[in-house]
């Protein structure tokens, strides 16, 4: 590439950077719904009551699942303890 083409390409890249900076400034402040991910106002956490209910149900299921695994591990440790002859 000759020097003139490089200079032209650099100028085009500079224009692209400026255009992207302006575009970035056009996006209004927002956040995303924890459940479905759509854009919502920055002062909200969920886009609807339905999403909030689904999120809370999922958290309850995860919590129950965690407790089940903990109980399973405790029972397994007790069985191993007694199986190895511990009293």
Order of alpha helices (4+ residues) and beta strands (2+ residues): alpha-beta-beta-alpha
